[in-house]
């Protein structure tokens, strides 16, 4: 005599076993949910890239992070804000555990500003809210970000990438000043607003 089938379709499934059509339907629903999330995330990336001008840095520029203080562009006397012959501003800044040098920078409003940033040790983050300035500072590389501040404003800027035990106390200030007030300052005052 033939053995009866273990699980004929007509017979109810044992407790805890989900019917195949329910599994298939559930999986289809989750595929739709995942596809929708991917579409939304891609749309956000495109929106911030096009409308917010947020995009990865286009320059790849290497630098020796161990000799920053000995000479070259990031030597201490060259840090802070400099005005270029064309009237634009260049800010050079080093992040190190656990401070930014200089600790406070002044920049003029309504002027092209180029930030040139690097790290002396760990990976740090530099972000100014409501602008396109958002970059990681990786030791061994120079991060360059160009922007223009429409209005005077004070930015309190905490380090944006966990860099160690003192990360929570690491911050800098970017002070965007009216163009004429910035121009009236002497070269040393313009360079930095850090307390001496
Ligand atoms: Cu940090």
Boltz pocket constraint, residues with backbone or C-beta under 6 A from the ligand:
constraints:
  - pocket:
      binder: B
      contacts: [[A, 123], [A, 124], [A, 125], [A, 159], [A, 160], [A, 161], [A, 162], [A, 163], [A, 164], [A, 167], [A, 168], [A, 170]]
      max_distance: 6.0
